[in-house]
Amino acid sequence: MVTAIGEQIQVCAHFSEGRIFPLWFIWHDRCYKISSITSRWSTQEGRACCYHFSALTTETCELYELCYHSEQLSWFLAQVAGEG
């Protein structure tokens, strides 16, 4: 089941050689450590580029779609896909 979220979140990420590597994020006062990125892609919103990441966490069996918005310099949790 996929649930749309669309909330701003805090993310710790490593930026290296023009790539972004999310490491963990905080959503609703809970920290989720990212165990792997299963896919990444980008979209355009006007002049802004949005970098999307499908992330698996060590705490749950859910897949989280994180989005970094280049104009706002902000991270968002776009959606969550899981069994529940």
C-alpha positions, 0 to 999 in steps of 0.5 A: 500500500502506498501512502502520500505524505508530502511533509518536510523532513530533516535529512542528513546527507553526504554530497560527493562528486555531484551526487547526493547520498541520504544517510538518515532522516527524521519524521515525526520525531523519529530517526530512520537510518537508511540501509540502502537506496533502491533507486534515484531519479530527478524531476523538474518543477519550474526552474527547480530540480527535485532529486528523488530517492527510494530508501529502505530503512533498518527499522521498518520493512517500508520504502520511503520516497525522499525528495530534495528540492534544489530551489527551496534547499529542503527535503520532503517525504513524498510517500511511504510504501509498505505492507500496512 
